[in-house]
């Protein structure tokens, strides 16, 4: 980037409010942690830090309210979910944080929040230890205020709770207080857990069980949060059920459910249900980029739950798993059934008199159909566990037969095609070759492409000879 461009960037960043600058810094720091857009993130962060340092040198900064709320809620980060999917045990809505922060500053502990805001504003930028101590004090203040409001006692609790926020915020309030209260245990667990759990083997189960052996995390309220931290480290989250099976020393669902760790099965089923909902939405919107990954996660999860747990069909867990399979099957089958019709609409051999002048094949529709054919091929890999075996195999076989036959017929039609419809026929052949590439591979697609070129060349030679 040129010097002039950097100066313009710096001028733009300097005009932003301090809160916006802080927000940008956090987002680009996260991008660097994820390894995304490192060049851009490094450049912008460098300029932002220069601006912030200059501001701190020139004038006393305003109270860093946004930073204070971030310090308060940073321990909750592993458990936060965005708006949309239903909340399970061990999760907290991110949207609940702001109203709870406002309540703390207004009703919960206004004097102490103001005192801590002033203390944070006076701290130098390099006082990491002091900031950490302040965060711990703030979290203790918030936990006490939440438990004072939600605990037993006289007075009109319902009216006081209503001042915090709507019912979903109230639902998260006690969980937030519980996590803040055991923040040190959460931090200790975070340090003990392996960073990645690619295969949840016996050795991993033993090390995770040892890490979870913290009394305050073994309560019914906190165990789901501790297990959620484990799930986030896992490549295959459904394998969290192995922890419950190990604790119960049995794969019988009644014995597993009788242990506190039975909640791990509830977590696994809920998370599978969420993946199924995402899959349905992606299919509905025509977004197939993540379909293969989601299908594999669902296939492996359903198979794992069915094979590693002795589930009864009439139990709550058994019914939930059956419902998940049915939802997946219905969503996939509806889309699979639509694919042959789309292929036929593009490749149908229309009589030349029925092709209007200037007719064209929509390239976007062709690529969408290619994605759908690939989708059917992907479903074939995971069909058995997802209850779509018959429809997938039948549809895939029908597609292969129809596309192979149609491609050969379309190539032949190029030889005698009238010049008025030749462009349309060529586009049909190109679409057919794209479909062949997915169904039969690159070699067959290349073979048909050469056949189409020969058909056109032969037609042109015949025209010149006559």
VOPAGU-2260 file (C-alpha; in pm, 1 decimal, decimal comma):
REM VOPAGU-2260
SITE   aa  ch    i         X         Y         Z
SITE  UNK   A    0       0,0       0,0       0,0
SITE  UNK   A    1     133,1     347,0     -89,8
SITE  UNK   A    2     219,4     607,9     171,4
SITE  UNK   A    3     -74,6     823,2      59,5
SITE  UNK   A    4    -316,3     533,4     104,4
SITE  UNK   A    5    -179,5     464,3     453,0
SITE  UNK   A    6    -222,1     830,5     548,2
SITE  UNK   A    7    -582,5     823,6     425,3
SITE  UNK   A    8    -646,4     507,0     625,0
SITE  UNK   A    9    -496,3     667,7     936,3
SITE  UNK   A   10    -708,6     981,6     891,0
SITE  UNK   A   11   -1023,2     771,0     854,4
SITE  UNK   A   12    -943,6     560,0    1162,9
SITE  UNK   A   13    -861,2     869,5    1367,6
SITE  UNK   A   14   -1210,2    1011,9    1298,2
SITE  UNK   A   15   -1382,5     705,7    1444,1
SITE  UNK   A   16   -1520,1     719,2    1800,6
SITE  UNK   A   17   -1299,8     548,1    2063,8
SITE  UNK   A   18   -1551,5     264,8    2103,7
SITE  UNK   A   19   -1547,2     195,4    1730,2
SITE  UNK   A   20   -1166,5     194,6    1733,7
SITE  UNK   A   21   -1167,5     -53,0    2021,9
SITE  UNK   A   22   -1420,1    -273,2    1841,5
SITE  UNK   A   23   -1209,7    -271,5    1523,5
SITE  UNK   A   24    -897,0    -361,0    1719,1
SITE  UNK   A   25   -1070,4    -658,7    1880,4
SITE  UNK   A   26   -1207,4    -784,5    1548,1
SITE  UNK   A   27    -871,6    -761,7    1370,5
SITE  UNK   A   28    -694,9    -923,6    1668,3
SITE  UNK   A   29    -940,4   -1213,8    1638,6
SITE  UNK   A   30    -878,8   -1229,4    1263,0
SITE  UNK   A   31    -505,2   -1262,8    1329,7
SITE  UNK   A   32    -569,4   -1538,2    1583,7
SITE  UNK   A   33    -773,0   -1726,7    1321,8
SITE  UNK   A   34    -507,3   -1665,1    1056,5
SITE  UNK   A   35    -748,1   -1468,8     836,2
SITE  UNK   A   36    -657,9   -1158,7     633,3
SITE  UNK   A   37    -326,9   -1130,0     820,7
SITE  UNK   A   38    -178,4    -862,6     594,4
SITE  UNK   A   39    -480,5    -632,6     620,0
SITE  UNK   A   40    -532,4    -700,9     991,5
SITE  UNK   A   41    -164,8    -626,9    1072,1
SITE  UNK   A   42    -168,6    -301,1     877,1
SITE  UNK   A   43    -493,1    -172,1    1030,2
SITE  UNK   A   44    -391,8    -277,7    1382,3
SITE  UNK   A   45     -59,5     -97,6    1348,6
SITE  UNK   A   46    -233,1     226,9    1250,9
SITE  UNK   A   47    -499,2     191,1    1519,2
SITE  UNK   A   48    -240,5     136,2    1792,1
SITE  UNK   A   49     -49,2     445,6    1681,7
SITE  UNK   A   50    -368,5     650,0    1700,5
SITE  UNK   A   51    -462,4     512,3    2042,7
SITE  UNK   A   52    -113,4     573,9    2184,5
SITE  UNK   A   53    -116,9     931,3    2052,1
SITE  UNK   A   54    -461,7     991,0    2203,1
SITE  UNK   A   55    -350,8     859,8    2540,3
SITE  UNK   A   56     -44,1    1083,9    2529,8
SITE  UNK   A   57    -238,8    1396,5    2429,8
SITE  UNK   A   58    -536,9    1372,3    2662,8
SITE  UNK   A   59    -687,8    1161,0    2937,5
SITE  UNK   A   60    -912,3     902,7    2772,4
SITE  UNK   A   61   -1280,3     880,4    2860,8
SITE  UNK   A   62   -1394,1     592,6    3083,3
SITE  UNK   A   63   -1354,2     271,0    2885,8
SITE  UNK   A   64   -1708,2     145,1    2943,9
SITE  UNK   A   65   -1699,4     -87,7    2648,0
SITE  UNK   A   66   -1369,2    -235,4    2767,7
SITE  UNK   A   67   -1514,4    -282,5    3116,5
SITE  UNK   A   68   -1810,7    -484,9    2990,3
SITE  UNK   A   69   -1571,5    -690,0    2776,7
SITE  UNK   A   70   -1359,5    -763,1    3084,8
SITE  UNK   A   71   -1669,5    -868,9    3275,3
SITE  UNK   A   72   -1798,1   -1110,5    3014,0
SITE  UNK   A   73   -1471,4   -1247,8    2872,8
SITE  UNK   A   74   -1500,6   -1563,5    3085,8
SITE  UNK   A   75   -1835,2   -1635,3    2913,0
SITE  UNK   A   76   -1687,6   -1637,0    2561,7
SITE  UNK   A   77   -1669,5   -2019,1    2523,3
SITE  UNK   A   78   -2042,0   -2048,7    2596,9
SITE  UNK   A   79   -2188,1   -1768,6    2386,1
SITE  UNK   A   80   -2406,8   -1836,4    2083,2
SITE  UNK   A   81   -2549,9   -1595,1    1831,1
SITE  UNK   A   82   -2919,7   -1533,3    1781,4
SITE  UNK   A   83   -3107,1   -1796,8    1584,9
SITE  UNK   A   84   -3054,6   -2156,0    1700,9
SITE  UNK   A   85   -3229,7   -2277,3    2018,5
SITE  UNK   A   86   -3022,5   -2263,1    2336,7
SITE  UNK   A   87   -2922,1   -2582,5    2515,9
SITE  UNK   A   88   -2774,0   -2635,8    2859,6
SITE  UNK   A   89   -2419,4   -2503,3    2872,8
SITE  UNK   A   90   -2491,0   -2212,0    2638,2
SITE  UNK   A   91   -2571,4   -1841,5    2680,5
SITE  UNK   A   92   -2715,5   -1599,9    2425,6
SITE  UNK   A   93   -2471,4   -1325,8    2330,9
SITE  UNK   A   94   -2766,5   -1089,1    2295,7
SITE  UNK   A   95   -2831,2   -1120,9    2671,6
SITE  UNK   A   96   -2502,3    -956,1    2768,1
SITE  UNK   A   97   -2586,4    -597,3    2680,2
SITE  UNK   A   98   -2913,8    -573,5    2877,7
SITE  UNK   A   99   -2748,2    -739,8    3177,9
SITE  UNK   A  100   -2458,8    -493,8    3159,2
SITE  UNK   A  101   -2705,9    -204,6    3145,6
SITE  UNK   A  102   -2893,4    -346,8    3445,0
SITE  UNK   A  103   -2571,8    -374,9    3646,6
SITE  UNK   A  104   -2487,2     -10,5    3580,3
SITE  UNK   A  105   -2843,0     105,6    3646,7
SITE  UNK   A  106   -2983,1    -115,9    3925,7
SITE  UNK   A  107   -2756,3    -412,1    4003,3
SITE  UNK   A  108   -2440,0    -245,1    4134,4
SITE  UNK   A  109   -2424,0     110,7    3992,2
SITE  UNK   A  110   -2183,4     253,4    4251,9
SITE  UNK   A  111   -1933,0     -28,3    4219,3
SITE  UNK   A  112   -1952,7     -28,3    3838,4
SITE  UNK   A  113   -1884,0     348,3    3832,6
SITE  UNK   A  114   -1594,4     301,8    4074,0
SITE  UNK   A  115   -1440,5      29,8    3858,3
SITE  UNK   A  116   -1493,8     234,2    3540,4
SITE  UNK   A  117   -1296,0     518,6    3695,4
SITE  UNK   A  118   -1024,3     279,3    3809,8
SITE  UNK   A  119    -991,8     131,5    3460,4
SITE  UNK   A  120    -970,7     478,5    3304,2
SITE  UNK   A  121    -677,7     567,6    3533,4
SITE  UNK   A  122    -478,6     254,8    3453,0
SITE  UNK   A  123    -184,1     281,8    3212,7
SITE  UNK   A  124    -203,9      82,2    2891,0
SITE  UNK   A  125      62,7    -169,7    2998,2
SITE  UNK   A  126     -94,3    -263,8    3333,9
SITE  UNK   A  127    -209,3    -613,2    3239,6
SITE  UNK   A  128    -188,0    -745,3    3593,8
SITE  UNK   A  129    -398,7    -460,9    3734,9
SITE  UNK   A  130    -657,3    -502,1    3458,4
SITE  UNK   A  131    -684,5    -873,9    3533,9
SITE  UNK   A  132    -736,7    -805,0    3903,4
SITE  UNK   A  133    -997,6    -542,9    3820,6
SITE  UNK   A  134   -1178,3    -788,0    3591,3
SITE  UNK   A  135   -1187,7   -1049,2    3868,9
SITE  UNK   A  136   -1328,0    -793,1    4112,5
SITE  UNK   A  137   -1590,3    -681,7    3861,3
SITE  UNK   A  138   -1694,2   -1043,0    3794,4
SITE  UNK   A  139   -1735,1   -1103,5    4168,5
SITE  UNK   A  140   -1947,3    -787,9    4199,8
SITE  UNK   A  141   -2168,2    -895,1    3909,3
SITE  UNK   A  142   -2211,2   -1249,5    4044,2
SITE  UNK   A  143   -2314,7   -1117,1    4386,1
SITE  UNK   A  144   -2564,2    -875,5    4231,1
SITE  UNK   A  145   -2716,0   -1149,3    4011,4
SITE  UNK   A  146   -2753,4   -1396,8    4298,9
SITE  UNK   A  147   -2902,3   -1129,7    4522,2
SITE  UNK   A  148   -3167,5   -1072,0    4257,2
SITE  UNK   A  149   -3231,6   -1436,2    4162,0
SITE  UNK   A  150   -3192,6   -1593,4    4506,0
SITE  UNK   A  151   -3466,4   -1656,2    4764,8
SITE  UNK   A  152   -3596,4   -1366,5    4968,3
SITE  UNK   A  153   -3884,7   -1128,2    5016,7
SITE  UNK   A  154   -3994,7    -842,4    4801,6
SITE  UNK   A  155   -4133,0    -828,9    4452,4
SITE  UNK   A  156   -3869,3   -1030,0    4266,4
SITE  UNK   A  157   -4068,9   -1056,4    3944,7
SITE  UNK   A  158   -4085,6    -680,0    3903,0
SITE  UNK   A  159   -3711,5    -644,7    3969,6
SITE  UNK   A  160   -3633,4    -923,9    3724,2
SITE  UNK   A  161   -3850,6    -762,1    3458,6
SITE  UNK   A  162   -3625,0    -456,2    3476,1
SITE  UNK   A  163   -3329,9    -669,5    3360,9
SITE  UNK   A  164   -3481,4    -761,3    3025,8
SITE  UNK   A  165   -3720,5    -994,3    2840,9
SITE  UNK   A  166   -3771,9   -1360,8    2943,6
SITE  UNK   A  167   -3482,0   -1497,6    2738,1
SITE  UNK   A  168   -3243,7   -1258,0    2916,6
SITE  UNK   A  169   -3383,4   -1363,7    3254,6
SITE  UNK   A  170   -3330,8   -1724,0    3147,8
SITE  UNK   A  171   -2960,1   -1653,4    3090,9
SITE  UNK   A  172   -2916,2   -1436,5    3401,1
SITE  UNK   A  173   -2866,6   -1713,9    3656,6
SITE  UNK   A  174   -2632,1   -1907,8    3425,8
SITE  UNK   A  175   -2420,0   -1596,6    3375,9
SITE  UNK   A  176   -2399,7   -1545,9    3750,4
SITE  UNK   A  177   -2306,2   -1910,9    3805,4
SITE  UNK   A  178   -2022,5   -1897,9    3548,6
SITE  UNK   A  179   -1891,1   -1567,2    3687,1
SITE  UNK   A  180   -1889,1   -1717,6    4035,9
SITE  UNK   A  181   -1661,6   -2008,2    3932,1
SITE  UNK   A  182   -1445,6   -1807,8    3690,3
SITE  UNK   A  183   -1121,2   -1937,2    3842,7
SITE  UNK   A  184   -1229,6   -2299,6    3798,6
SITE  UNK   A  185   -1327,7   -2227,2    3437,3
SITE  UNK   A  186    -983,7   -2075,9    3374,2
SITE  UNK   A  187    -815,3   -2377,7    3536,0
SITE  UNK   A  188   -1017,1   -2618,2    3320,0
SITE  UNK   A  189    -926,7   -2420,7    3009,5
SITE  UNK   A  190    -557,9   -2467,3    3089,9
SITE  UNK   A  191    -589,3   -2840,7    3162,6
SITE  UNK   A  192    -789,3   -2945,0    2856,2
SITE  UNK   A  193    -602,7   -3056,9    2541,2
SITE  UNK   A  194    -615,0   -2795,2    2267,5
SITE  UNK   A  195    -748,4   -3043,0    2007,1
SITE  UNK   A  196    -928,4   -3374,2    2047,0
SITE  UNK   A  197    -922,0   -3533,7    1702,6
SITE  UNK   A  198   -1018,5   -3880,1    1825,6
SITE  UNK   A  199   -1171,0   -3918,3    2169,9
SITE  UNK   A  200    -983,1   -4233,6    2267,0
SITE  UNK   A  201    -952,6   -4393,4    2613,0
SITE  UNK   A  202    -638,9   -4193,0    2690,4
SITE  UNK   A  203    -816,7   -3868,6    2600,9
SITE  UNK   A  204   -1120,2   -3966,1    2807,7
SITE  UNK   A  205    -893,6   -4027,0    3106,4
SITE  UNK   A  206    -717,1   -3690,7    3074,0
SITE  UNK   A  207   -1046,1   -3501,0    3025,2
SITE  UNK   A  208   -1205,5   -3679,7    3323,8
SITE  UNK   A  209    -908,5   -3574,1    3535,6
SITE  UNK   A  210    -932,8   -3214,7    3412,2
SITE  UNK   A  211   -1304,2   -3206,0    3495,2
SITE  UNK   A  212   -1239,9   -3322,6    3851,2
SITE  UNK   A  213   -1300,5   -2977,4    3999,1
SITE  UNK   A  214   -1578,4   -2988,9    4262,8
SITE  UNK   A  215   -1747,1   -2660,5    4168,6
SITE  UNK   A  216   -1772,3   -2778,0    3805,9
SITE  UNK   A  217   -1944,0   -3105,5    3899,7
SITE  UNK   A  218   -2274,6   -2941,9    3999,4
SITE  UNK   A  219   -2583,6   -2987,5    3777,2
SITE  UNK   A  220   -2565,3   -2617,2    3690,6
SITE  UNK   A  221   -2198,1   -2606,3    3590,2
SITE  UNK   A  222   -2126,6   -2952,7    3445,8
SITE  UNK   A  223   -2298,7   -2869,4    3111,2
SITE  UNK   A  224   -2073,7   -2562,9    3078,6
SITE  UNK   A  225   -1763,9   -2769,3    3153,6
SITE  UNK   A  226   -1870,8   -3029,1    2895,8
SITE  UNK   A  227   -1935,1   -2751,5    2642,1
SITE  UNK   A  228   -1570,5   -2651,2    2676,7
SITE  UNK   A  229   -1469,7   -3010,0    2600,1
SITE  UNK   A  230   -1703,1   -3027,0    2297,5
SITE  UNK   A  231   -1540,2   -2715,6    2147,7
SITE  UNK   A  232   -1203,4   -2894,0    2140,1
SITE  UNK   A  233   -1341,9   -3199,3    1958,1
SITE  UNK   A  234   -1319,8   -3267,4    1586,2
SITE  UNK   A  235   -1626,0   -3495,4    1618,4
SITE  UNK   A  236   -1843,5   -3334,8    1891,0
SITE  UNK   A  237   -2085,1   -3630,8    1912,0
SITE  UNK   A  238   -1803,6   -3830,4    2075,7
SITE  UNK   A  239   -1872,0   -3645,2    2401,8
SITE  UNK   A  240   -2115,7   -3934,0    2473,3
SITE  UNK   A  241   -1811,9   -4158,9    2528,4
SITE  UNK   A  242   -1742,1   -3965,5    2848,2
SITE  UNK   A  243   -2091,1   -4044,5    2978,6
SITE  UNK   A  244   -2059,6   -4411,0    2877,3
SITE  UNK   A  245   -1723,5   -4434,1    3056,1
SITE  UNK   A  246   -1860,7   -4279,8    3375,1
SITE  UNK   A  247   -2166,1   -4510,9    3369,1
SITE  UNK   A  248   -1945,2   -4812,7    3283,2
SITE  UNK   A  249   -2225,3   -4916,5    3048,7
SITE  UNK   A  250   -2376,7   -4827,7    2712,2
SITE  UNK   A  251   -2730,6   -4881,7    2844,0
SITE  UNK   A  252   -2912,4   -4551,2    2814,4
SITE  UNK   A  253   -3090,6   -4593,5    3150,7
SITE  UNK   A  254   -2761,9   -4633,6    3336,1
SITE  UNK   A  255   -2602,5   -4349,1    3137,9
SITE  UNK   A  256   -2898,0   -4118,3    3208,1
SITE  UNK   A  257   -2873,2   -4198,4    3579,2
SITE  UNK   A  258   -2529,2   -4033,6    3602,4
SITE  UNK   A  259   -2471,8   -3656,4    3602,9
SITE  UNK   A  260   -2277,1   -3703,1    3279,3
SITE  UNK   A  261   -2592,5   -3818,0    3101,3
SITE  UNK   A  262   -2628,6   -3451,6    3003,6
SITE  UNK   A  263   -2348,9   -3519,2    2750,8
SITE  UNK   A  264   -2596,8   -3722,0    2542,3
SITE  UNK   A  265   -2846,9   -3436,7    2560,1
SITE  UNK   A  266   -2575,7   -3199,0    2436,9
SITE  UNK   A  267   -2476,8   -3430,7    2149,5
SITE  UNK   A  268   -2837,6   -3472,8    2034,1
SITE  UNK   A  269   -2906,3   -3099,9    2051,3
SITE  UNK   A  270   -2594,0   -3015,1    1853,3
SITE  UNK   A  271   -2681,6   -3274,3    1587,2
SITE  UNK   A  272   -3027,6   -3120,6    1564,6
SITE  UNK   A  273   -2869,2   -2777,5    1507,0
SITE  UNK   A  274   -2646,3   -2914,8    1228,8
SITE  UNK   A  275   -2955,7   -3068,8    1068,4
SITE  UNK   A  276   -3133,1   -2731,1    1085,3
SITE  UNK   A  277   -2833,7   -2559,1     921,7
SITE  UNK   A  278   -2830,1   -2826,3     649,9
SITE  UNK   A  279   -3201,6   -2774,4     578,9
SITE  UNK   A  280   -3154,3   -2398,3     557,5
SITE  UNK   A  281   -2852,9   -2426,9     326,3
SITE  UNK   A  282   -3043,8   -2660,1      94,6
SITE  UNK   A  283   -3345,6   -2429,2      95,2
SITE  UNK   A  284   -3125,6   -2133,7      -0,9
SITE  UNK   A  285   -2931,2   -2328,5    -261,0
SITE  UNK   A  286   -2603,9   -2295,9     -68,3
SITE  UNK   A  287   -2410,0   -2620,1    -112,1
SITE  UNK   A  288   -2057,6   -2515,4      -7,1
SITE  UNK   A  289   -2083,5   -2669,7     341,3
SITE  UNK   A  290   -2331,1   -2948,1     264,3
SITE  UNK   A  291   -2065,2   -3221,3     240,1
SITE  UNK   A  292   -1914,9   -3130,3     579,1
SITE  UNK   A  293   -2256,1   -3111,5     746,2
SITE  UNK   A  294   -2368,0   -3440,0     590,6
SITE  UNK   A  295   -2053,9   -3611,3     719,1
SITE  UNK   A  296   -2104,6   -3465,4    1068,7
SITE  UNK   A  297   -2466,3   -3583,7    1072,9
SITE  UNK   A  298   -2383,8   -3926,5     930,5
SITE  UNK   A  299   -2102,1   -3986,3    1179,9
SITE  UNK   A  300   -2305,1   -3850,1    1471,2
SITE  UNK   A  301   -2617,2   -4054,9    1397,8
SITE  UNK   A  302   -2412,4   -4369,4    1342,7
SITE  UNK   A  303   -2208,6   -4308,9    1657,2
SITE  UNK   A  304   -2513,6   -4258,1    1877,2
SITE  UNK   A  305   -2687,0   -4565,1    1731,6
SITE  UNK   A  306   -2386,3   -4794,8    1764,9
SITE  UNK   A  307   -2219,9   -4676,6    2086,0
SITE  UNK   A  308   -2537,6   -4624,7    2291,0
SITE  UNK   A  309   -2807,2   -4882,6    2352,4
SITE  UNK   A  310   -3099,9   -4649,3    2280,3
SITE  UNK   A  311   -3461,4   -4758,7    2304,5
SITE  UNK   A  312   -3695,8   -4642,0    2030,2
SITE  UNK   A  313   -3958,4   -4529,3    2279,4
SITE  UNK   A  314   -3725,2   -4336,3    2510,5
SITE  UNK   A  315   -3682,4   -3956,9    2499,8
SITE  UNK   A  316   -3333,6   -3985,6    2351,4
SITE  UNK   A  317   -3441,5   -4255,8    2105,9
SITE  UNK   A  318   -3736,8   -4048,7    1985,6
SITE  UNK   A  319   -3516,7   -3741,2    1946,7
SITE  UNK   A  320   -3262,8   -3930,0    1735,1
SITE  UNK   A  321   -3542,9   -4077,1    1521,8
SITE  UNK   A  322   -3685,2   -3727,7    1472,5
SITE  UNK   A  323   -3344,5   -3593,3    1364,5
SITE  UNK   A  324   -3306,0   -3872,8    1107,6
SITE  UNK   A  325   -3657,3   -3810,9     975,6
SITE  UNK   A  326   -3597,0   -3436,3     942,0
SITE  UNK   A  327   -3272,6   -3495,3     753,9
SITE  UNK   A  328   -3430,5   -3758,6     530,3
SITE  UNK   A  329   -3727,2   -3536,6     440,0
SITE  UNK   A  330   -3507,7   -3235,9     360,9
SITE  UNK   A  331   -3265,0   -3437,8     148,7
SITE  UNK   A  332   -3524,1   -3647,7     -30,7
SITE  UNK   A  333   -3724,1   -3343,2    -141,3
SITE  UNK   A  334   -3415,4   -3184,3    -295,7
SITE  UNK   A  335   -3284,8   -3509,6    -447,8
SITE  UNK   A  336   -3619,3   -3570,5    -617,4
SITE  UNK   A  337   -3600,8   -3230,0    -788,6
SITE  UNK   A  338   -3262,8   -3284,9    -957,8
SITE  UNK   A  339   -3360,3   -3508,7   -1255,5
SITE  UNK   A  340   -3629,5   -3260,2   -1361,4
SITE  UNK   A  341   -3378,3   -2974,4   -1367,0
SITE  UNK   A  342   -3132,7   -3179,0   -1572,5
SITE  UNK   A  343   -3403,0   -3276,8   -1825,1
SITE  UNK   A  344   -3516,6   -2917,1   -1860,9
SITE  UNK   A  345   -3166,5   -2816,9   -1973,3
SITE  UNK   A  346   -3076,9   -3117,8   -2191,1
SITE  UNK   A  347   -3416,0   -3191,3   -2347,6
SITE  UNK   A  348   -3391,4   -3247,9   -2723,2
SITE  UNK   A  349   -3631,6   -2988,1   -2856,1
SITE  UNK   A  350   -3730,4   -2983,9   -3221,9
SITE  UNK   A  351   -3554,4   -2703,6   -3411,9
SITE  UNK   A  352   -3887,5   -2539,6   -3494,3
SITE  UNK   A  353   -3956,9   -2511,7   -3118,9
SITE  UNK   A  354   -3629,1   -2328,2   -3046,6
SITE  UNK   A  355   -3688,8   -1951,8   -3078,0
SITE  UNK   A  356   -3423,4   -1730,4   -3238,9
SITE  UNK   A  357   -3157,0   -1617,3   -2992,3
SITE  UNK   A  358   -3244,9   -1889,0   -2738,1
SITE  UNK   A  359   -2978,4   -1934,4   -2471,6
SITE  UNK   A  360   -2903,4   -2171,2   -2183,9
SITE  UNK   A  361   -2880,2   -1985,7   -1852,1
SITE  UNK   A  362   -2522,1   -2045,2   -1731,3
SITE  UNK   A  363   -2625,3   -1973,8   -1372,0
SITE  UNK   A  364   -2890,6   -2245,7   -1388,4
SITE  UNK   A  365   -2633,5   -2486,1   -1532,1
SITE  UNK   A  366   -2392,4   -2423,7   -1241,6
SITE  UNK   A  367   -2673,2   -2456,1    -988,4
SITE  UNK   A  368   -2767,8   -2791,0   -1145,6
SITE  UNK   A  369   -2403,0   -2901,7   -1136,0
SITE  UNK   A  370   -2405,6   -2825,7    -761,5
SITE  UNK   A  371   -2723,9   -3028,5    -721,5
SITE  UNK   A  372   -2579,8   -3328,5    -908,0
SITE  UNK   A  373   -2271,2   -3308,9    -686,8
SITE  UNK   A  374   -2506,8   -3286,7    -388,4
SITE  UNK   A  375   -2676,6   -3612,7    -493,8
SITE  UNK   A  376   -2333,8   -3775,7    -532,2
SITE  UNK   A  377   -2238,6   -3660,0    -181,9
SITE  UNK   A  378   -2565,6   -3789,3     -36,9
SITE  UNK   A  379   -2488,9   -4129,7    -189,1
SITE  UNK   A  380   -2184,3   -4156,7      37,6
SITE  UNK   A  381   -2388,1   -4102,4     355,8
SITE  UNK   A  382   -2725,1   -4241,7     242,4
SITE  UNK   A  383   -2753,2   -4550,7     462,5
SITE  UNK   A  384   -2739,9   -4379,5     805,5
SITE  UNK   A  385   -2957,8   -4086,8     693,1
SITE  UNK   A  386   -3245,9   -4303,4     567,3
SITE  UNK   A  387   -3219,6   -4190,5     203,7
SITE  UNK   A  388   -3047,5   -4493,9      56,4
SITE  UNK   A  389   -3317,0   -4599,2    -191,5
SITE  UNK   A  390   -3401,5   -4256,3    -333,5
SITE  UNK   A  391   -3035,9   -4155,6    -362,2
SITE  UNK   A  392   -2920,2   -4467,2    -545,3
SITE  UNK   A  393   -3220,2   -4459,3    -778,4
SITE  UNK   A  394   -3179,8   -4089,6    -860,5
SITE  UNK   A  395   -2805,7   -4116,3    -915,8
SITE  UNK   A  396   -2848,0   -4413,8   -1148,2
SITE  UNK   A  397   -3123,9   -4234,7   -1342,6
SITE  UNK   A  398   -2904,6   -3925,9   -1378,3
SITE  UNK   A  399   -2612,6   -4129,2   -1510,6
SITE  UNK   A  400   -2825,9   -4306,0   -1769,9
SITE  UNK   A  401   -3010,3   -3993,6   -1883,6
SITE  UNK   A  402   -2702,3   -3767,2   -1902,5
SITE  UNK   A  403   -2495,8   -4029,3   -2087,8
SITE  UNK   A  404   -2771,0   -4088,1   -2344,3
SITE  UNK   A  405   -2856,5   -3718,8   -2383,5
SITE  UNK   A  406   -2493,9   -3613,3   -2424,0
SITE  UNK   A  407   -2440,7   -3858,2   -2708,5
SITE  UNK   A  408   -2765,0   -3747,2   -2879,0
SITE  UNK   A  409   -2679,7   -3377,6   -2840,5
SITE  UNK   A  410   -2331,4   -3431,0   -2984,6
SITE  UNK   A  411   -2486,0   -3605,7   -3285,3
SITE  UNK   A  412   -2735,5   -3321,4   -3325,6
SITE  UNK   A  413   -2447,2   -3076,2   -3375,2
SITE  UNK   A  414   -2360,8   -3243,0   -3707,1
SITE  UNK   A  415   -2689,2   -3149,6   -3871,6
SITE  UNK   A  416   -2792,5   -2848,3   -3662,7
SITE  UNK   A  417   -2927,4   -2550,6   -3854,6
SITE  UNK   A  418   -2706,1   -2241,6   -3812,1
SITE  UNK   A  419   -2999,9   -2062,2   -3645,9
SITE  UNK   A  420   -3003,2   -2301,5   -3349,0
SITE  UNK   A  421   -2637,7   -2411,3   -3349,9
SITE  UNK   A  422   -2544,0   -2179,8   -3063,9
SITE  UNK   A  423   -2824,9   -2319,1   -2849,0
SITE  UNK   A  424   -2724,1   -2678,2   -2927,7
SITE  UNK   A  425   -2361,6   -2599,3   -2843,3
SITE  UNK   A  426   -2466,1   -2457,8   -2507,8
SITE  UNK   A  427   -2670,8   -2770,0   -2437,9
SITE  UNK   A  428   -2367,3   -2985,1   -2516,5
SITE  UNK   A  429   -2145,1   -2772,3   -2292,1
SITE  UNK   A  430   -2397,6   -2813,1   -2008,3
SITE  UNK   A  431   -2411,6   -3189,9   -2068,5
SITE  UNK   A  432   -2031,7   -3211,2   -2052,8
SITE  UNK   A  433   -2032,7   -3024,7   -1719,8
SITE  UNK   A  434   -2283,9   -3279,3   -1586,5
SITE  UNK   A  435   -2068,9   -3565,4   -1720,7
SITE  UNK   A  436   -1771,6   -3425,1   -1533,3
SITE  UNK   A  437   -1953,5   -3471,4   -1201,1
SITE  UNK   A  438   -2117,7   -3804,1   -1283,3
SITE  UNK   A  439   -1838,1   -3982,7   -1474,8
SITE  UNK   A  440   -1516,6   -3788,5   -1412,1
SITE  UNK   A  441   -1280,9   -3567,7   -1610,9
SITE  UNK   A  442   -1169,3   -3835,3   -1858,6
SITE  UNK   A  443   -1519,9   -3905,6   -1987,0
SITE  UNK   A  444   -1601,0   -3533,0   -1996,0
SITE  UNK   A  445   -1287,4   -3469,6   -2204,8
SITE  UNK   A  446   -1382,3   -3754,0   -2440,9
SITE  UNK   A  447   -1728,2   -3604,5   -2501,0
SITE  UNK   A  448   -1577,4   -3258,9   -2542,6
SITE  UNK   A  449   -1351,8   -3388,6   -2821,9
SITE  UNK   A  450   -1650,5   -3565,1   -2980,1
SITE  UNK   A  451   -1841,7   -3236,7   -2980,4
SITE  UNK   A  452   -1547,4   -3055,5   -3143,2
SITE  UNK   A  453   -1523,9   -3327,3   -3409,3
SITE  UNK   A  454   -1897,5   -3302,1   -3475,1
SITE  UNK   A  455   -1869,9   -2927,1   -3531,5
SITE  UNK   A  456   -1556,1   -2963,0   -3745,3
SITE  UNK   A  457   -1718,7   -3235,9   -3954,7
SITE  UNK   A  458   -2030,6   -3022,6   -4008,6
SITE  UNK   A  459   -1821,8   -2723,0   -4120,2
SITE  UNK   A  460   -1613,8   -2939,6   -4360,1
SITE  UNK   A  461   -1932,3   -3086,4   -4505,4
SITE  UNK   A  462   -2077,0   -2738,8   -4559,6
SITE  UNK   A  463   -1762,3   -2616,8   -4741,8
SITE  UNK   A  464   -1749,4   -2930,4   -4958,6
SITE  UNK   A  465   -2104,1   -2879,6   -5076,7
